[in-house]
């Protein structure tokens, strides 16, 4: 398993060990429902439940860094 510090993009984005969709939505200033729509629109394949660093980076790379 890859550690957070070795994950490409971990230095660029606010990656933590595990985040919820609500935490990521809050970073973008949107609702969880809107985040779900953005993920679907961009065809980001992520599992249900808590988001591991690798999934966080996928989201940040597709949607851009939150402000």
RAQUICOR-V158225 format. One record per helix or strand. SS is the DSSP state (A for helix, B for strand). FROM is the first residue (numbers start at 1). TO is the last residue. Records with the same first field share a line. If there is no record, write none. Layout:
SS: FROM-TO / FROM-TO
//
This chain:
A: 4-6 / 21-28 / 32-41 / 53-63
B: 18-19 / 51-52
//
